[in-house]
């Protein structure tokens, strides 16, 4: 025998969840959290629309990175602090780009359910509205793209990733291998970590800053320790940050 009370309660909870999901979507949007814009066709976007797409992707990527890093430990505490600051800065930038004129959902007033059929109807209406509201937010992102000055955004992208994010993460992971997720950001500015093979790579005055020397079994002049990673353009023609190293003597 069907437990009608339990069935109605479950459907009522589903309706309540739909209301809460819509409210959370609005709140997250207004706080600068990224939307899922993976369906956008890059080939059909203007430069300004690509900029707003990248901002959304960057916010989502750093949040995923922070979640993956987990709770701070003595080894990861500095990296966690860096990622939290990166998250705050990126969301503030996206929030400012969107501005104060964001769409607000109009929830259904005085929806009363006296039967299972009423609840099903309300739930269907809520689910459909949630989809429309999410689509409305995505459409509005392209309107926000009109506020973006492409040259300023490109300058921001380079300064934020190359001069801030990379430097902070490199300092946060001193003595450890840099996180793989960093490469996702570096690709946006056509940059890569300077490759160093300990015991094999020779010190280069154009790529490496020597902090000290160490007696060891390696050939003199080779790198025996990377203190802080370096950064260069992918074509190798421009060094943005020299690697700080210890050389063999």
FIDRENRO-403525 format. One record per residue (C-alpha): residue number from 1; residue in one letter; chain; y negated, x negated, z negated. Coordinates in steps of 0.05 Angstrom, whole numbers, padded with zeros to 5 digits, always signed. Example, Ala and Ser with C-alpha at 12.3 -4.5 7.8 and 13.67 -1.06 7.14 Angstrom:
BEGIN
(1; "A"; "A"; (+00090; -00246; -00156))
(2; "S"; "A"; (+00021; -00273; -00143))
***
This chain:
BEGIN
(1; "X"; "A"; (+00000; +00000; +00000))
(2; "X"; "A"; (-00069; -00027; +00019))
(3; "X"; "A"; (-00114; -00044; -00040))
(4; "X"; "A"; (-00177; -00009; -00013))
(5; "X"; "A"; (-00222; -00035; -00069))
(6; "X"; "A"; (-00201; -00107; -00057))
(7; "X"; "A"; (-00209; -00099; +00019))
(8; "X"; "A"; (-00279; -00071; +00011))
(9; "X"; "A"; (-00297; -00127; -00037))
(10; "X"; "A"; (-00273; -00180; +00011))
(11; "X"; "A"; (-00312; -00150; +00069))
(12; "X"; "A"; (-00373; -00143; +00024))
(13; "X"; "A"; (-00368; -00217; +00007))
(14; "X"; "A"; (-00364; -00234; +00082))
(15; "X"; "A"; (-00428; -00195; +00094))
(16; "X"; "A"; (-00462; -00230; +00035))
(17; "X"; "A"; (-00440; -00297; +00063))
(18; "X"; "A"; (-00472; -00279; +00130))
(19; "X"; "A"; (-00538; -00265; +00095))
(20; "X"; "A"; (-00534; -00330; +00056))
(21; "X"; "A"; (-00517; -00370; +00118))
(22; "X"; "A"; (-00577; -00343; +00155))
(23; "X"; "A"; (-00623; -00359; +00097))
(24; "X"; "A"; (-00594; -00429; +00091))
(25; "X"; "A"; (-00604; -00441; +00166))
(26; "X"; "A"; (-00677; -00422; +00160))
(27; "X"; "A"; (-00687; -00465; +00098))
(28; "X"; "A"; (-00653; -00526; +00129))
(29; "X"; "A"; (-00693; -00518; +00193))
(30; "X"; "A"; (-00759; -00516; +00154))
(31; "X"; "A"; (-00737; -00577; +00114))
(32; "X"; "A"; (-00727; -00619; +00177))
(33; "X"; "A"; (-00651; -00618; +00182))
(34; "X"; "A"; (-00623; -00628; +00252))
(35; "X"; "A"; (-00595; -00575; +00297))
(36; "X"; "A"; (-00532; -00582; +00339))
(37; "X"; "A"; (-00562; -00594; +00408))
(38; "X"; "A"; (-00502; -00626; +00441))
(39; "X"; "A"; (-00500; -00571; +00494))
(40; "X"; "A"; (-00568; -00594; +00522))
(41; "X"; "A"; (-00563; -00625; +00590))
(42; "X"; "A"; (-00596; -00694; +00585))
(43; "X"; "A"; (-00606; -00696; +00661))
(44; "X"; "A"; (-00647; -00632; +00659))
(45; "X"; "A"; (-00693; -00650; +00601))
(46; "X"; "A"; (-00763; -00678; +00603))
(47; "X"; "A"; (-00779; -00742; +00565))
(48; "X"; "A"; (-00811; -00701; +00509))
(49; "X"; "A"; (-00749; -00656; +00504))
(50; "X"; "A"; (-00705; -00718; +00501))
(51; "X"; "A"; (-00749; -00742; +00444))
(52; "X"; "A"; (-00739; -00678; +00404))
(53; "X"; "A"; (-00664; -00682; +00420))
(54; "X"; "A"; (-00661; -00754; +00394))
(55; "X"; "A"; (-00697; -00735; +00330))
(56; "X"; "A"; (-00646; -00681; +00316))
(57; "X"; "A"; (-00588; -00727; +00332))
(58; "X"; "A"; (-00617; -00783; +00289))
(59; "X"; "A"; (-00623; -00737; +00228))
(60; "X"; "A"; (-00552; -00712; +00237))
(61; "X"; "A"; (-00525; -00783; +00247))
(62; "X"; "A"; (-00557; -00811; +00184))
(63; "X"; "A"; (-00534; -00752; +00143))
(64; "X"; "A"; (-00463; -00763; +00168))
(65; "X"; "A"; (-00470; -00837; +00153))
(66; "X"; "A"; (-00495; -00823; +00082))
(67; "X"; "A"; (-00437; -00774; +00070))
(68; "X"; "A"; (-00387; -00825; +00096))
(69; "X"; "A"; (-00415; -00878; +00049))
(70; "X"; "A"; (-00402; -00834; -00011))
(71; "X"; "A"; (-00425; -00845; -00082))
(72; "X"; "A"; (-00462; -00909; -00097))
(73; "X"; "A"; (-00423; -00968; -00123))
(74; "X"; "A"; (-00450; -01036; -00144))
(75; "X"; "A"; (-00433; -01060; -00073))
(76; "X"; "A"; (-00464; -01000; -00037))
(77; "X"; "A"; (-00521; -00981; -00082))
(78; "X"; "A"; (-00575; -01014; -00040))
(79; "X"; "A"; (-00547; -00985; +00025))
(80; "X"; "A"; (-00544; -00916; -00006))
(81; "X"; "A"; (-00617; -00921; -00026))
(82; "X"; "A"; (-00635; -00945; +00044))
(83; "X"; "A"; (-00599; -00887; +00077))
(84; "X"; "A"; (-00632; -00837; +00029))
(85; "X"; "A"; (-00700; -00865; +00049))
(86; "X"; "A"; (-00682; -00863; +00123))
(87; "X"; "A"; (-00660; -00791; +00116))
(88; "X"; "A"; (-00725; -00771; +00081))
(89; "X"; "A"; (-00769; -00806; +00133))
(90; "X"; "A"; (-00731; -00777; +00193))
(91; "X"; "A"; (-00731; -00706; +00165))
(92; "X"; "A"; (-00805; -00710; +00149))
(93; "X"; "A"; (-00819; -00732; +00221))
(94; "X"; "A"; (-00777; -00675; +00250))
(95; "X"; "A"; (-00809; -00626; +00201))
(96; "X"; "A"; (-00879; -00647; +00221))
(97; "X"; "A"; (-00860; -00643; +00295))
(98; "X"; "A"; (-00836; -00572; +00285))
(99; "X"; "A"; (-00898; -00553; +00246))
(100; "X"; "A"; (-00908; -00493; +00201))
(101; "X"; "A"; (-00898; -00440; +00254))
(102; "X"; "A"; (-00823; -00433; +00249))
(103; "X"; "A"; (-00786; -00368; +00262))
(104; "X"; "A"; (-00763; -00330; +00202))
(105; "X"; "A"; (-00702; -00284; +00202))
(106; "X"; "A"; (-00712; -00210; +00193))
(107; "X"; "A"; (-00655; -00189; +00149))
(108; "X"; "A"; (-00629; -00118; +00151))
(109; "X"; "A"; (-00660; -00075; +00096))
(110; "X"; "A"; (-00624; -00021; +00057))
(111; "X"; "A"; (-00556; -00030; +00089))
(112; "X"; "A"; (-00509; +00015; +00050))
(113; "X"; "A"; (-00434; +00015; +00059))
(114; "X"; "A"; (-00392; +00074; +00035))
(115; "X"; "A"; (-00330; +00056; +00074))
(116; "X"; "A"; (-00292; -00001; +00107))
(117; "X"; "A"; (-00320; +00021; +00174))
(118; "X"; "A"; (-00391; +00015; +00147))
(119; "X"; "A"; (-00377; -00055; +00123))
(120; "X"; "A"; (-00346; -00076; +00189))
(121; "X"; "A"; (-00407; -00050; +00226))
(122; "X"; "A"; (-00455; -00087; +00179))
(123; "X"; "A"; (-00415; -00151; +00185))
(124; "X"; "A"; (-00415; -00148; +00260))
(125; "X"; "A"; (-00490; -00137; +00261))
(126; "X"; "A"; (-00501; -00195; +00213))
(127; "X"; "A"; (-00456; -00242; +00253))
(128; "X"; "A"; (-00491; -00223; +00318))
(129; "X"; "A"; (-00559; -00233; +00287))
(130; "X"; "A"; (-00539; -00301; +00258))
(131; "X"; "A"; (-00519; -00324; +00328))
(132; "X"; "A"; (-00585; -00298; +00357))
(133; "X"; "A"; (-00625; -00331; +00303))
(134; "X"; "A"; (-00590; -00398; +00313))
(135; "X"; "A"; (-00603; -00393; +00388))
(136; "X"; "A"; (-00676; -00377; +00374))
(137; "X"; "A"; (-00684; -00440; +00333))
(138; "X"; "A"; (-00652; -00482; +00389))
(139; "X"; "A"; (-00698; -00451; +00441))
(140; "X"; "A"; (-00759; -00464; +00397))
(141; "X"; "A"; (-00742; -00539; +00394))
(142; "X"; "A"; (-00760; -00544; +00468))
(143; "X"; "A"; (-00827; -00511; +00452))
(144; "X"; "A"; (-00838; -00562; +00397))
(145; "X"; "A"; (-00825; -00618; +00447))
(146; "X"; "A"; (-00892; -00600; +00478))
(147; "X"; "A"; (-00926; -00630; +00417))
(148; "X"; "A"; (-00894; -00698; +00426))
(149; "X"; "A"; (-00932; -00755; +00458))
(150; "X"; "A"; (-00877; -00794; +00493))
(151; "X"; "A"; (-00910; -00863; +00487))
(152; "X"; "A"; (-00923; -00854; +00413))
(153; "X"; "A"; (-00852; -00830; +00403))
(154; "X"; "A"; (-00823; -00891; +00439))
(155; "X"; "A"; (-00866; -00936; +00394))
(156; "X"; "A"; (-00841; -00899; +00333))
(157; "X"; "A"; (-00769; -00905; +00356))
(158; "X"; "A"; (-00774; -00981; +00364))
(159; "X"; "A"; (-00811; -00992; +00299))
(160; "X"; "A"; (-00767; -00945; +00259))
(161; "X"; "A"; (-00700; -00972; +00284))
(162; "X"; "A"; (-00714; -01044; +00300))
(163; "X"; "A"; (-00766; -01062; +00248))
(164; "X"; "A"; (-00745; -01016; +00190))
(165; "X"; "A"; (-00674; -00989; +00194))
(166; "X"; "A"; (-00641; -01053; +00219))
(167; "X"; "A"; (-00680; -01097; +00170))
(168; "X"; "A"; (-00664; -01053; +00110))
(169; "X"; "A"; (-00590; -01044; +00127))
(170; "X"; "A"; (-00582; -01119; +00141))
(171; "X"; "A"; (-00613; -01134; +00072))
(172; "X"; "A"; (-00570; -01079; +00040))
(173; "X"; "A"; (-00505; -01108; +00067))
(174; "X"; "A"; (-00519; -01182; +00056))
(175; "X"; "A"; (-00455; -01221; +00059))
(176; "X"; "A"; (-00417; -01162; +00087))
(177; "X"; "A"; (-00403; -01137; +00157))
(178; "X"; "A"; (-00456; -01089; +00182))
(179; "X"; "A"; (-00435; -01016; +00186))
(180; "X"; "A"; (-00410; -00993; +00254))
(181; "X"; "A"; (-00456; -00933; +00251))
(182; "X"; "A"; (-00516; -00979; +00256))
(183; "X"; "A"; (-00498; -00993; +00329))
(184; "X"; "A"; (-00510; -00920; +00347))
(185; "X"; "A"; (-00583; -00928; +00328))
(186; "X"; "A"; (-00590; -00997; +00359))
(187; "X"; "A"; (-00566; -00970; +00426))
(188; "X"; "A"; (-00626; -00923; +00427))
(189; "X"; "A"; (-00673; -00983; +00430))
(190; "X"; "A"; (-00628; -01025; +00476))
(191; "X"; "A"; (-00614; -01076; +00420))
(192; "X"; "A"; (-00553; -01109; +00391))
(193; "X"; "A"; (-00535; -01153; +00332))
(194; "X"; "A"; (-00535; -01227; +00348))
(195; "X"; "A"; (-00463; -01248; +00355))
(196; "X"; "A"; (-00441; -01304; +00308))
(197; "X"; "A"; (-00371; -01332; +00299))
(198; "X"; "A"; (-00367; -01371; +00234))
(199; "X"; "A"; (-00344; -01442; +00246))
(200; "X"; "A"; (-00354; -01436; +00321))
(201; "X"; "A"; (-00425; -01415; +00336))
(202; "X"; "A"; (-00475; -01472; +00339))
(203; "X"; "A"; (-00543; -01465; +00305))
(204; "X"; "A"; (-00596; -01446; +00356))
(205; "X"; "A"; (-00670; -01452; +00338))
(206; "X"; "A"; (-00684; -01391; +00382))
(207; "X"; "A"; (-00634; -01346; +00347))
(208; "X"; "A"; (-00622; -01374; +00277))
(209; "X"; "A"; (-00663; -01392; +00217))
(210; "X"; "A"; (-00627; -01443; +00174))
(211; "X"; "A"; (-00632; -01429; +00100))
(212; "X"; "A"; (-00588; -01486; +00077))
(213; "X"; "A"; (-00530; -01533; +00092))
(214; "X"; "A"; (-00460; -01538; +00065))
(215; "X"; "A"; (-00407; -01592; +00066))
(216; "X"; "A"; (-00344; -01563; +00096))
(217; "X"; "A"; (-00288; -01574; +00146))
(218; "X"; "A"; (-00327; -01545; +00204))
(219; "X"; "A"; (-00364; -01586; +00255))
(220; "X"; "A"; (-00434; -01606; +00235))
(221; "X"; "A"; (-00487; -01559; +00264))
(222; "X"; "A"; (-00441; -01499; +00267))
(223; "X"; "A"; (-00454; -01436; +00225))
(224; "X"; "A"; (-00411; -01430; +00163))
(225; "X"; "A"; (-00444; -01368; +00133))
(226; "X"; "A"; (-00489; -01311; +00156))
(227; "X"; "A"; (-00539; -01295; +00102))
(228; "X"; "A"; (-00575; -01240; +00141))
(229; "X"; "A"; (-00556; -01214; +00210))
(230; "X"; "A"; (-00603; -01222; +00269))
(231; "X"; "A"; (-00623; -01174; +00325))
(232; "X"; "A"; (-00637; -01184; +00399))
(233; "X"; "A"; (-00645; -01143; +00462))
(234; "X"; "A"; (-00580; -01128; +00498))
(235; "X"; "A"; (-00599; -01174; +00556))
(236; "X"; "A"; (-00608; -01230; +00506))
(237; "X"; "A"; (-00679; -01245; +00530))
(238; "X"; "A"; (-00716; -01224; +00467))
(239; "X"; "A"; (-00700; -01238; +00394))
(240; "X"; "A"; (-00728; -01186; +00347))
(241; "X"; "A"; (-00701; -01214; +00282))
(242; "X"; "A"; (-00672; -01284; +00275))
(243; "X"; "A"; (-00607; -01289; +00237))
(244; "X"; "A"; (-00612; -01327; +00171))
(245; "X"; "A"; (-00553; -01375; +00166))
(246; "X"; "A"; (-00521; -01433; +00129))
(247; "X"; "A"; (-00500; -01491; +00174))
(248; "X"; "A"; (-00446; -01543; +00166))
(249; "X"; "A"; (-00468; -01614; +00152))
***
